[in-house]
């Protein structure tokens, strides 16, 4: 029996995916969960980062009745969890120490670089300077790996609660041109519409646009933070349970109206709920249009090759947002395959953790497993 664990860590949340296979040619069993990790910025951040993460993983394995030493491979992807460190290099080396001092055999741990190469924790100490950035915002690799196993040429749009990743797959290779210079790959993604710090719940509405047009009037956003979870609470484009799992529970409708009114400098005495609902729809449409435009910008350099691409959506809001983004372009809309429909039992919510766990299992077993044909444990 073989076990692999995929870890997808962001600033205050971790997604864990455990895969076990009982033998060759057997169907993999998948178990996954999303946990809030109580990270705190400040002088205690270092110890709380490692301690909280390892406690979370240990609790997950304890509930599943698995000893940490039973794990054959542990692959780790990160979002942007190193924000409190002086540099990505410092955060990366800290992460290496966390795993070296953990219950796991560090030789079984792979910190995955943006090109899919896993590094053992001790190998990370040789990564210096700008090269450390190739280990940051690598979450995209999990869902991109799944797509590369299913389609020869594809474009993956992963809309999460905080961030959006757009990744091309060409001849079953994950973004071969973009990754040509790994030390500059993070900068490449940020400046080429492939990595956007905009998500379906956490993003503040004034990150999307500075104002919103309602009928013939333009309302500038104030400095007050109004996150997309407010919009989701009114338009219901994310299921309440999913929002809660991602640590952004949907608000009561009246509370959402109050916050949205404040975001444009008004209150419920000066603007009606009906107008605010229309405003929420405008903001949502602006966001979806922005993502749709970004996707087309990523595809544009591919020329005629883009006609061969299978478009794939994943993440907590990928399906809903891509369908709305291309509501007027039926040709593109019909080209989408949604992991929400393709993967069993909501695995699309943790597609990066699942993808990297499957990647680890396939390397371990030297065998391929169809990503959509797995048994998800309740």
Kinemage of the C-alpha trace (Angstrom):
@kinemage 1
@onewidth
@group {chain A} dominant
@subgroup {mainchain}
@vectorlist {calphas} color= white
{ca unk a 1} P 0.000 0.000 0.000
{ca unk a 2} L 1.336 3.441 -0.961
{ca unk a 3} L 0.432 6.857 0.438
{ca unk a 4} L 1.150 10.330 -0.897
{ca unk a 5} L 0.168 13.672 0.594
{ca unk a 6} L -0.305 16.872 -1.392
{ca unk a 7} L -0.026 20.154 0.515
{ca unk a 8} L -1.251 23.457 -0.919
{ca unk a 9} L -0.366 26.222 1.545
{ca unk a 10} L -1.375 29.863 1.366
{ca unk a 11} L -1.164 32.694 3.845
{ca unk a 12} L -3.748 31.387 6.326
{ca unk a 13} L -5.173 28.261 4.762
{ca unk a 14} L -3.924 24.844 3.780
{ca unk a 15} L -5.517 22.242 1.538
{ca unk a 16} L -4.447 18.670 2.149
{ca unk a 17} L -5.038 15.766 -0.188
{ca unk a 18} L -4.163 12.203 0.751
{ca unk a 19} L -4.024 9.502 -1.917
{ca unk a 20} L -3.544 5.845 -1.208
{ca unk a 21} L -3.209 3.006 -3.666
{ca unk a 22} L -3.416 -0.603 -2.549
{ca unk a 23} L -1.306 -1.961 -5.391
{ca unk a 24} L -0.522 -1.837 -9.130
{ca unk a 25} L -3.507 -1.271 -11.410
{ca unk a 26} L -5.683 -0.373 -8.415
{ca unk a 27} L -8.015 2.626 -8.295
{ca unk a 28} L -6.589 5.402 -6.066
{ca unk a 29} L -8.538 6.464 -2.997
{ca unk a 30} L -8.568 10.194 -2.321
{ca unk a 31} L -9.276 12.068 0.891
{ca unk a 32} L -9.021 15.844 1.191
{ca unk a 33} L -9.817 18.680 3.545
{ca unk a 34} L -9.363 22.436 3.813
{ca unk a 35} L -8.060 23.851 7.078
{ca unk a 36} L -7.586 27.331 8.393
{ca unk a 37} L -4.038 27.734 9.677
{ca unk a 38} L -3.776 30.436 12.366
{ca unk a 39} L -0.777 32.312 11.007
{ca unk a 40} L 0.038 35.619 12.659
{ca unk a 41} L 2.292 38.379 11.428
{ca unk a 42} L 4.824 39.833 13.811
{ca unk a 43} L 7.701 38.567 15.947
{ca unk a 44} L 6.028 35.203 16.654
{ca unk a 45} L 5.213 34.520 13.013
{ca unk a 46} L 8.118 32.147 12.438
{ca unk a 47} L 7.272 29.640 15.170
{ca unk a 48} L 3.529 29.881 14.550
{ca unk a 49} L 3.972 29.301 10.825
{ca unk a 50} L 5.704 25.960 11.287
{ca unk a 51} L 3.920 24.838 14.419
{ca unk a 52} L 0.442 25.591 13.122
{ca unk a 53} L 1.105 23.914 9.788
{ca unk a 54} L 2.557 20.743 11.295
{ca unk a 55} L -0.186 20.504 13.918
{ca unk a 56} L -2.792 20.777 11.178
{ca unk a 57} L -1.198 18.022 9.102
{ca unk a 58} L -0.706 15.795 12.166
{ca unk a 59} L -4.367 16.203 13.125
{ca unk a 60} L -5.475 15.341 9.588
{ca unk a 61} L -3.372 12.159 9.584
{ca unk a 62} L -4.480 11.231 13.109
{ca unk a 63} L -8.132 11.382 12.092
{ca unk a 64} L -7.325 9.201 9.074
{ca unk a 65} L -5.424 6.777 11.361
{ca unk a 66} L -2.202 7.112 9.409
{ca unk a 67} L 1.227 7.360 10.977
{ca unk a 68} L 3.396 10.101 9.402
{ca unk a 69} L 6.053 7.478 8.678
{ca unk a 70} L 3.585 5.610 6.454
{ca unk a 71} L 3.657 8.419 3.911
{ca unk a 72} L 5.822 7.516 0.936
{ca unk a 73} L 5.948 10.997 -0.590
{ca unk a 74} L 4.859 14.450 0.545
{ca unk a 75} L 4.747 17.165 -2.114
{ca unk a 76} L 4.350 20.801 -1.146
{ca unk a 77} L 3.045 23.761 -3.164
{ca unk a 78} L 2.825 27.307 -1.880
{ca unk a 79} L 0.812 30.390 -2.608
{ca unk a 80} L 2.173 33.526 -0.969
{ca unk a 81} L 2.883 32.384 2.613
{ca unk a 82} L 6.232 34.173 2.885
{ca unk a 83} L 4.866 37.712 3.044
{ca unk a 84} L 6.156 38.367 6.562
{ca unk a 85} L 9.714 37.341 5.749
{ca unk a 86} L 12.398 39.713 4.591
{ca unk a 87} L 12.776 37.774 1.347
{ca unk a 88} L 11.440 34.697 -0.388
{ca unk a 89} L 14.811 33.052 0.195
{ca unk a 90} L 14.424 33.507 3.943
{ca unk a 91} L 10.884 32.118 3.909
{ca unk a 92} L 11.894 29.176 1.750
{ca unk a 93} L 14.783 28.228 4.026
{ca unk a 94} L 12.500 28.546 7.028
{ca unk a 95} L 10.054 26.131 5.373
{ca unk a 96} L 12.914 23.708 4.761
{ca unk a 97} L 13.759 23.759 8.471
{ca unk a 98} L 10.110 23.202 9.383
{ca unk a 99} L 10.059 19.944 7.430
{ca unk a 100} L 13.507 18.844 8.609
{ca unk a 101} L 12.378 19.211 12.227
{ca unk a 102} L 8.949 17.637 11.648
{ca unk a 103} L 7.643 14.111 12.172
{ca unk a 104} L 8.191 13.355 8.495
{ca unk a 105} L 11.223 11.815 6.910
{ca unk a 106} L 12.648 14.891 5.134
{ca unk a 107} L 13.958 12.713 2.311
{ca unk a 108} L 10.344 11.906 1.416
{ca unk a 109} L 9.354 15.584 1.262
{ca unk a 110} L 9.412 17.447 -2.047
{ca unk a 111} L 9.075 21.240 -2.141
{ca unk a 112} L 7.927 21.647 -5.728
{ca unk a 113} L 9.457 24.302 -7.951
{ca unk a 114} L 7.454 26.022 -10.689
{ca unk a 115} L 8.753 23.563 -13.283
{ca unk a 116} L 7.531 20.586 -11.259
{ca unk a 117} L 10.924 19.572 -9.899
{ca unk a 118} L 10.681 18.509 -6.232
{ca unk a 119} L 13.491 19.545 -3.890
{ca unk a 120} L 14.164 17.890 -0.562
{ca unk a 121} L 14.258 20.353 2.340
{ca unk a 122} L 18.044 20.116 2.616
{ca unk a 123} L 18.459 20.832 -1.096
{ca unk a 124} L 16.581 24.103 -0.621
{ca unk a 125} L 19.458 25.652 1.303
{ca unk a 126} L 21.380 25.905 -1.963
{ca unk a 127} L 18.588 28.034 -3.485
{ca unk a 128} L 19.572 31.684 -3.198
{ca unk a 129} L 18.381 35.129 -4.210
{ca unk a 130} L 16.011 35.479 -7.125
{ca unk a 131} L 15.952 31.713 -7.674
{ca unk a 132} L 13.833 31.371 -4.525
{ca unk a 133} L 10.936 33.095 -6.304
{ca unk a 134} L 10.510 29.967 -8.454
{ca unk a 135} L 9.066 28.286 -5.341
{ca unk a 136} L 6.472 31.013 -4.722
{ca unk a 137} L 2.911 31.016 -6.105
{ca unk a 138} L 3.410 27.483 -7.414
{ca unk a 139} L -0.168 26.456 -6.632
{ca unk a 140} L -1.027 26.531 -10.314
{ca unk a 141} L 1.103 23.443 -10.907
{ca unk a 142} L -1.383 21.036 -9.320
{ca unk a 143} L -4.378 21.858 -11.500
{ca unk a 144} L -2.131 22.360 -14.532
{ca unk a 145} L -0.689 18.887 -13.997
{ca unk a 146} L -4.186 17.395 -13.929
{ca unk a 147} L -5.045 19.171 -17.174
{ca unk a 148} L -1.790 18.041 -18.806
{ca unk a 149} L -2.707 14.445 -17.986
{ca unk a 150} L -6.110 14.841 -19.618
{ca unk a 151} L -5.433 17.115 -22.596
{ca unk a 152} L -2.452 17.570 -24.895
{ca unk a 153} L -3.107 21.286 -25.401
{ca unk a 154} L -5.081 23.286 -22.883
{ca unk a 155} L -5.472 26.565 -21.051
{ca unk a 156} L -6.281 26.257 -17.350
{ca unk a 157} L -8.118 29.028 -15.499
{ca unk a 158} L -7.982 28.479 -11.745
{ca unk a 159} L -10.157 30.999 -9.890
{ca unk a 160} L -9.569 30.693 -6.167
{ca unk a 161} L -10.822 32.657 -3.205
{ca unk a 162} L -7.767 34.964 -3.250
{ca unk a 163} L -5.963 34.547 -6.566
{ca unk a 164} L -6.409 33.502 -10.175
{ca unk a 165} L -3.924 31.521 -12.251
{ca unk a 166} L -4.034 31.087 -16.029
{ca unk a 167} L -1.658 28.444 -17.341
{ca unk a 168} L -1.091 27.140 -20.878
{ca unk a 169} L -0.468 23.456 -21.578
{ca unk a 170} L 1.303 22.832 -24.892
{ca unk a 171} L 2.028 19.297 -26.100
{ca unk a 172} L 1.303 18.090 -22.551
{ca unk a 173} L 3.982 20.420 -21.171
{ca unk a 174} L 3.074 23.051 -18.603
{ca unk a 175} L 3.861 26.549 -19.910
{ca unk a 176} L 7.147 25.563 -21.600
{ca unk a 177} L 7.861 29.042 -22.972
{ca unk a 178} L 7.006 30.988 -19.826
{ca unk a 179} L 9.211 28.785 -17.661
{ca unk a 180} L 12.269 29.267 -19.856
{ca unk a 181} L 13.816 31.486 -17.159
{ca unk a 182} L 12.685 30.098 -13.827
{ca unk a 183} L 14.285 32.843 -11.733
{ca unk a 184} L 12.077 35.354 -13.579
{ca unk a 185} L 9.020 33.138 -13.905
{ca unk a 186} L 7.069 34.730 -11.050
{ca unk a 187} L 7.613 38.150 -12.617
{ca unk a 188} L 6.585 36.740 -15.986
{ca unk a 189} L 3.313 35.396 -14.598
{ca unk a 190} L 2.530 38.628 -12.768
{ca unk a 191} L 3.130 40.786 -15.846
{ca unk a 192} L 1.524 38.500 -18.445
{ca unk a 193} L -1.952 37.984 -16.929
{ca unk a 194} L -1.061 34.488 -15.707
{ca unk a 195} L -1.022 35.189 -11.974
{ca unk a 196} L -3.458 37.759 -10.634
{ca unk a 197} L -3.955 38.587 -6.955
{ca unk a 198} L -7.695 38.652 -7.569
{ca unk a 199} L -10.042 35.977 -6.297
{ca unk a 200} L -13.716 35.257 -5.882
{ca unk a 201} L -14.001 36.013 -2.146
{ca unk a 202} L -11.039 37.842 -0.599
{ca unk a 203} L -10.328 40.514 -3.211
{ca unk a 204} L -11.437 44.045 -2.405
{ca unk a 205} L -13.743 45.480 -5.047
{ca unk a 206} L -11.525 48.538 -5.521
{ca unk a 207} L -8.728 46.211 -6.651
{ca unk a 208} L -10.795 45.412 -9.719
{ca unk a 209} L -11.767 48.954 -10.732
{ca unk a 210} L -11.672 52.367 -9.112
{ca unk a 211} L -15.383 52.915 -9.680
{ca unk a 212} L -18.553 51.175 -10.814
{ca unk a 213} L -21.064 52.383 -13.385
{ca unk a 214} L -24.709 52.089 -12.377
{ca unk a 215} L -27.058 53.191 -15.138
{ca unk a 216} L -25.841 56.688 -16.078
{ca unk a 217} L -23.985 57.348 -12.830
{ca unk a 218} L -20.448 56.432 -11.852
{ca unk a 219} L -19.740 55.662 -8.205
{ca unk a 220} L -16.106 55.856 -7.062
{ca unk a 221} L -15.095 53.326 -4.435
{ca unk a 222} L -13.984 54.672 -1.084
{ca unk a 223} L -10.909 53.461 0.783
{ca unk a 224} L -13.163 51.273 2.935
{ca unk a 225} L -12.468 47.586 2.293
{ca unk a 226} L -15.357 45.752 0.674
{ca unk a 227} L -14.372 42.251 -0.382
{ca unk a 228} L -15.862 40.093 -3.098
{ca unk a 229} L -17.456 37.930 -0.405
{ca unk a 230} L -19.970 40.787 -0.087
{ca unk a 231} L -20.819 40.405 -3.776
{ca unk a 232} L -20.961 36.619 -3.437
{ca unk a 233} L -23.371 37.009 -0.517
{ca unk a 234} L -25.793 38.925 -2.732
{ca unk a 235} L -25.404 37.044 -6.022
{ca unk a 236} L -24.900 33.524 -4.587
{ca unk a 237} L -22.274 32.482 -7.131
{ca unk a 238} L -20.534 30.358 -4.486
{ca unk a 239} L -22.287 27.804 -2.301
{ca unk a 240} L -22.376 28.883 1.374
{ca unk a 241} L -20.627 25.693 2.500
{ca unk a 242} L -17.769 26.242 0.047
{ca unk a 243} L -17.372 29.862 1.143
{ca unk a 244} L -17.302 28.797 4.789
{ca unk a 245} L -14.666 26.129 4.109
{ca unk a 246} L -12.482 28.803 2.530
{ca unk a 247} L -12.833 30.943 5.658
{ca unk a 248} L -15.082 33.524 3.999
{ca unk a 249} L -18.606 32.682 5.162
{ca unk a 250} L -21.331 34.442 3.223
{ca unk a 251} L -22.981 37.362 4.985
{ca unk a 252} L -26.584 38.012 5.818
{ca unk a 253} L -28.154 39.894 2.927
{ca unk a 254} L -28.784 43.086 4.903
{ca unk a 255} L -25.212 43.140 6.224
{ca unk a 256} L -23.917 42.744 2.684
{ca unk a 257} L -26.055 45.665 1.500
{ca unk a 258} L -24.698 47.852 4.315
{ca unk a 259} L -21.075 47.063 3.445
{ca unk a 260} L -21.596 47.594 -0.276
{ca unk a 261} L -23.311 50.940 0.339
{ca unk a 262} L -20.409 52.055 2.524
{ca unk a 263} L -17.969 51.047 -0.212
{ca unk a 264} L -19.364 53.841 -2.393
{ca unk a 265} L -19.799 56.331 0.448
{ca unk a 266} L -23.529 55.834 0.994
{ca unk a 267} L -25.859 54.003 3.374
{ca unk a 268} L -29.215 52.244 3.148
{ca unk a 269} L -31.029 55.565 3.573
{ca unk a 270} L -29.393 57.045 0.486
{ca unk a 271} L -29.405 54.062 -1.882
{ca unk a 272} L -31.946 51.266 -2.150
{ca unk a 273} L -31.276 47.515 -1.860
{ca unk a 274} L -32.503 47.135 -5.439
{ca unk a 275} L -29.872 49.580 -6.686
{ca unk a 276} L -27.212 47.897 -4.573
{ca unk a 277} L -28.120 44.512 -6.019
{ca unk a 278} L -27.713 45.976 -9.498
{ca unk a 279} L -24.383 47.453 -8.408
{ca unk a 280} L -23.252 44.040 -7.137
{ca unk a 281} L -24.063 42.575 -10.547
{ca unk a 282} L -22.047 45.326 -12.251
{ca unk a 283} L -19.030 44.647 -10.011
{ca unk a 284} L -19.277 40.908 -10.608
{ca unk a 285} L -19.543 41.426 -14.363
{ca unk a 286} L -16.535 43.770 -14.332
{ca unk a 287} L -14.527 41.123 -12.488
{ca unk a 288} L -15.545 38.321 -14.841
{ca unk a 289} L -14.818 40.500 -17.871
{ca unk a 290} L -11.375 41.254 -16.450
{ca unk a 291} L -10.653 37.536 -16.088
{ca unk a 292} L -12.001 36.832 -19.565
{ca unk a 293} L -9.819 39.576 -21.023
{ca unk a 294} L -6.798 38.172 -19.184
{ca unk a 295} L -7.446 34.716 -20.619
{ca unk a 296} L -7.589 36.114 -24.136
{ca unk a 297} L -4.363 38.053 -23.544
{ca unk a 298} L -2.603 34.842 -22.507
{ca unk a 299} L -3.918 33.039 -25.588
{ca unk a 300} L -3.156 35.833 -28.053
{ca unk a 301} L 0.592 35.108 -28.546
{ca unk a 302} L -0.238 31.511 -29.468
{ca unk a 303} L -1.799 32.579 -32.766
{ca unk a 304} L -3.565 29.764 -34.586
{ca unk a 305} L -2.372 27.327 -31.965
{ca unk a 306} L -4.984 28.692 -29.577
{ca unk a 307} L -7.704 27.050 -31.669
{ca unk a 308} L -6.376 23.655 -30.532
{ca unk a 309} L -6.590 24.492 -26.847
{ca unk a 310} L -9.047 22.801 -24.547
{ca unk a 311} L -10.198 25.491 -22.130
{ca unk a 312} L -10.387 24.250 -18.541
{ca unk a 313} L -11.772 25.977 -15.464
{ca unk a 314} L -11.193 25.003 -11.863
{ca unk a 315} L -11.149 26.516 -8.387
{ca unk a 316} L -13.997 27.632 -6.167
{ca unk a 317} L -15.533 29.905 -8.804
{ca unk a 318} L -13.911 28.915 -12.089
{ca unk a 319} L -17.005 27.498 -13.756
{ca unk a 320} L -19.421 30.250 -12.766
{ca unk a 321} L -17.047 33.090 -13.617
{ca unk a 322} L -15.888 31.727 -16.965
{ca unk a 323} L -19.457 31.112 -18.065
{ca unk a 324} L -20.313 34.697 -17.177
{ca unk a 325} L -17.116 36.118 -18.673
{ca unk a 326} L -18.014 34.645 -22.059
{ca unk a 327} L -21.779 35.069 -21.846
{ca unk a 328} L -21.708 36.894 -25.202
{ca unk a 329} L -19.158 34.597 -26.854
{ca unk a 330} L -20.812 31.235 -27.226
{ca unk a 331} L -17.923 29.778 -29.231
{ca unk a 332} L -15.456 30.222 -26.383
{ca unk a 333} L -18.014 29.371 -23.712
{ca unk a 334} L -18.720 26.000 -25.328
{ca unk a 335} L -15.005 25.159 -25.477
{ca unk a 336} L -14.755 25.027 -21.689
{ca unk a 337} L -14.493 21.865 -19.665
{ca unk a 338} L -15.078 22.510 -15.988
{ca unk a 339} L -13.304 20.449 -13.352
{ca unk a 340} L -16.395 21.138 -11.232
{ca unk a 341} L -18.194 18.755 -13.618
{ca unk a 342} L -15.247 16.519 -14.500
{ca unk a 343} L -13.700 15.629 -11.139
{ca unk a 344} L -15.644 13.636 -8.552
{ca unk a 345} L -17.047 14.948 -5.283
{ca unk a 346} L -15.917 18.591 -5.353
{ca unk a 347} L -12.254 17.784 -5.949
{ca unk a 348} L -12.068 20.924 -8.093
{ca unk a 349} L -12.033 22.952 -4.857
{ca unk a 350} L -8.719 21.349 -3.942
{ca unk a 351} L -7.484 20.609 -7.454
{ca unk a 352} L -3.971 21.887 -6.747
{ca unk a 353} L -3.487 19.726 -3.650
{ca unk a 354} L -5.054 16.799 -5.504
{ca unk a 355} L -2.950 17.375 -8.607
{ca unk a 356} L 0.320 17.486 -6.696
{ca unk a 357} L -0.616 14.407 -4.628
{ca unk a 358} L -1.409 12.532 -7.848
{ca unk a 359} L 1.873 13.735 -9.348
{ca unk a 360} L 3.694 12.324 -6.315
{ca unk a 361} L 1.845 9.004 -6.551
{ca unk a 362} L 2.566 8.577 -10.247
{ca unk a 363} L 6.265 9.238 -9.673
{ca unk a 364} L 6.269 6.829 -6.750
{ca unk a 365} L 4.443 4.001 -8.515
{ca unk a 366} L 5.848 4.692 -11.992
{ca unk a 367} L 2.284 4.347 -13.190
{ca unk a 368} L -0.341 6.735 -14.519
{ca unk a 369} L -3.830 7.114 -13.075
{ca unk a 370} L -6.713 8.848 -14.904
{ca unk a 371} L -7.323 11.976 -12.768
{ca unk a 372} L -11.104 11.751 -13.072
{ca unk a 373} L -11.294 8.045 -12.165
{ca unk a 374} L -10.615 7.952 -8.454
{ca unk a 375} L -12.634 7.048 -5.395
{ca unk a 376} L -13.180 10.023 -3.107
{ca unk a 377} L -13.650 8.996 0.503
{ca unk a 378} L -16.559 10.622 2.372
